[in-house]
Amino acid sequence: MQVIQTIDGRVNPADVPKPTNEEMQNEYDYLLAEQLTKKLLDEGRISVDEFNKIMAKNRETFSPYISKIIP
């Protein structure tokens, strides 16, 4: 993770690192897995505990940006 110094709270868009194609694919795959897992939960096919375990494994597998702030 890269830290960007700001002046007066403004960030220069040119200084924001661009995600790689692999990072973008991982993010997409994670969101798709999240939607499918949520559907299983909503349909009663899995429990909340199972949902949480699956989502933790998804964060581990796909390494989306959110995994950097949510364990």
TADA-V478995 format. One record per residue. N is the residue number from 1. SS is DSSP state (hx for helix, st for strand, lp for the rest). Layout:
n:N ss:SS
n:N ss:SS
This chain:
n:1 ss:lp
n:2 ss:lp
n:3 ss:lp
n:4 ss:lp
n:5 ss:lp
n:6 ss:lp
n:7 ss:st
n:8 ss:lp
n:9 ss:lp
n:10 ss:st
n:11 ss:lp
n:12 ss:lp
n:13 ss:hx
n:14 ss:hx
n:15 ss:hx
n:16 ss:lp
n:17 ss:lp
n:18 ss:lp
n:19 ss:lp
n:20 ss:lp
n:21 ss:hx
n:22 ss:hx
n:23 ss:hx
n:24 ss:hx
n:25 ss:hx
n:26 ss:hx
n:27 ss:hx
n:28 ss:hx
n:29 ss:hx
n:30 ss:hx
n:31 ss:hx
n:32 ss:hx
n:33 ss:hx
n:34 ss:hx
n:35 ss:hx
n:36 ss:hx
n:37 ss:hx
n:38 ss:hx
n:39 ss:hx
n:40 ss:hx
n:41 ss:hx
n:42 ss:hx
n:43 ss:lp
n:44 ss:lp
n:45 ss:lp
n:46 ss:lp
n:47 ss:lp
n:48 ss:hx
n:49 ss:hx
n:50 ss:hx
n:51 ss:hx
n:52 ss:hx
n:53 ss:hx
n:54 ss:hx
n:55 ss:hx
n:56 ss:hx
n:57 ss:hx
n:58 ss:hx
n:59 ss:hx
n:60 ss:hx
n:61 ss:hx
n:62 ss:hx
n:63 ss:lp
n:64 ss:lp
n:65 ss:hx
n:66 ss:hx
n:67 ss:hx
n:68 ss:hx
n:69 ss:lp
n:70 ss:lp
n:71 ss:lp
